[in-house]
């Protein structure tokens, strides 16, 4: 199997499998989760087929024609970065879907659950292997939509609906900003192709020198920050914890939240090496790292603590990817990439532990937990390994990437110089201190201390192996990557880093580097972290008091005000603009028409009014015109509904007759059918109302109506005079195009039919839909009239 086929199958196999989930569920019942896990494993294996080629430094590129009119192809760009995220998405997918077989109740809607998981996984894999920006955007938004469905899986819970809606508004909205950035990139480079931009130094230099550079960077970073819950967009992630815990482990530790980080890494070669990149990317990262780490203290739900810790850890990566200088544009790339991989292992493990604890103890409130080490010793060991890795304790993998973070922070501080020589490393250490404190809280609050018997079930035990083994496997990876870092470094991190910095990379990572500044920073982190932990509850209480006193400081406060305010404003505007009077709507439309025409009218020459009219009109056309005028006057002046409807219908039928004389039988037939339907509807309606107009129109209202009618009639007359008398140059006729291409492009000799079905297919479909709806309306009226009798 060639590499391109393998990647295509890895992307679309989950989509295809999701279609058959409901059918297979009838045979497999609650074991359908194992089928989904098998599909995830196949995607993992398919990526594994191409991995050796990528590890040896090759980039897999292939394109097929997609949208040639705008120069976009469906293309695959598979380098180390795409391989790593693809492995994480599919590999963690196998673990999550296997774990779900023990976690999810058999009473749940399992087909829908596994469908959503597979669709999300396919979207994620498709996004990272996308070879052009439009394709990346489509898969990007698919991850937003599928994550929305997963977060809101429990539709009956208002909190789930709120969290899902919030995540969709922010992540999908951010994606639109990203799309605008991609469009600007195309305006600068003339291409949507990622490889074209990355592999051409001249294009990269042109982007950096372009006036649109900064705005393009900002727009793309808005999309990345929204997806990875960075900056003010962090607020959606805590509410997304209302999803089932396996979903949180999948989306919010290993995959979806990594999408923004992936985007930053993907565009790194284009924008790095500039002050704007460092200020924006690292600035957002440092701010979010400290804010989220601090806010984690006041959380009492285990998943909420993990949510804020995820935001903070993602900010680590954002900060490191932002470390750059003109001479060292890829300064923090290796450290960020290694931490991205490590975070996927220990954070997914912690989420699975949270699911185990909630499953067995029937609560996620850390205030009610404690002392579970005796009842759940294996879970305690697994949780300790993952939490200590997040805290950066040796010899676990989190220690290694944290050391690299500290090293690059010191280097970045020296490059900038001045007070930043100390400020940047100090910020990194403070972020590490917060991480250490909330990591210890997870172990201490859940497993250590005394058990709260009044809040917990009497008998708590280890979960089934379907839940325990996936968590244990991830804990094993945490230990393996820490003790033998050469395995991930040489096979994953080096190819990924090379794919980002676009040059060959050799890394030397080991547990002991000697007495380095990073080691001393680690020691300070542990000491300060323990000191902070002794005041943990006091800090949380202070945050609660502050939040209660100053609610307007929270970003959530403004989000709720904007969203709820939008609902209220829309309701108020609708009440003003749509009071229910159809007559008022018609007035508004007609007056607007006159106003819109009057503005350009004053800008035109007086020749508009000096038109030489041609009164050489055939006798039969003159008769029809006179009859139309008479019928129109009759419709406006008759005092009985039936007579007025007949007069209006007469106008329509006379227009149809005029079309026939003007050699437009298709228009005549359409007008005739529509007029017939309208007449039937009118007659059926008025059959149930009094036949005489009872209300008397006041003179002032009548005068107003006459003025509006005259103004609209004059406007239409002037427009027609302009269109027919050559004052406005006529458009070039399109008839020759249809005559030349009806057979060539559509295979039809009847040009009128070809125009309606092929060249104007959507227009015709809309007309048919309207006619079908009108026919249904007539049918219902006739039926209801018959039943009433």
KAVEN-V860512 format. One line per field, one symbol per residue. ss: DSSP state (h for helix, s for strand, l for the rest). A space follows every 10 residues. Layout:
ss=???
This chain:
ss=llhhhhhhhh hhhhhhhhhh hhhhhhhhhh hhhhhhhhhh hhhhhhhhhh hhhhhlllls ssssssshhh lssssssslh hhhhhhhhhh hhhhhhhhhh hhhllllllh hhhhhhhhhh hhhhhhhhls lshhhhhhhh hhhhhhhhhh hllllllhhh hhhhhhhhhh hhhhhhhhhh hhhhhhhhhl llshhhhhll hhhhhhhhhl llhhhhhhhh hhhhhhhlll hhhhhhhhhh hhllhhhhhh hhhhlhhhhh hhhhhhhhhh hlllhhhhhh hhhhhhhhhh hhhhhhhhll shhhhhhhhh hhhhhhhhhh hhllllllll llhhhhhhhh hhhhhhhhhh hhhhhhhhhh hlllslllll llllllhhhh hhhhhhhhhh hlllllhhhh hhhhhhhhhh hhhhhhlllh hhhhhhhhhh hhhhhhhhhh hhhhhhllll llllllllll llllhhhhhh hhhhhhhhhh hhhlhhhhhh hhhhhhhhhh hlllllllll llllllhhhh hhhhhhhhhh hhhhlhhhhh hhhhhhhhhl hhhlhhhhhh hhhhhhhhhh hhhhhhhlll lhhhhhhhhh hhhhhhhhhh hllllhhhhl llllllllhh hhhhhhhhhh hhhhhhhlls hhhhhhhhhh hhhhhhhhhh hlllhhhhhh hhhhhhhhhh hhhhhhllll lsllllllhh hhhhhhhhhh hhhhhhhhhh hhhhllllll llllhhhhhh hhhhhhllll hhhhhhhhhl hhhhhhhhhh hhhhhhhhhh hhhhhhhhl
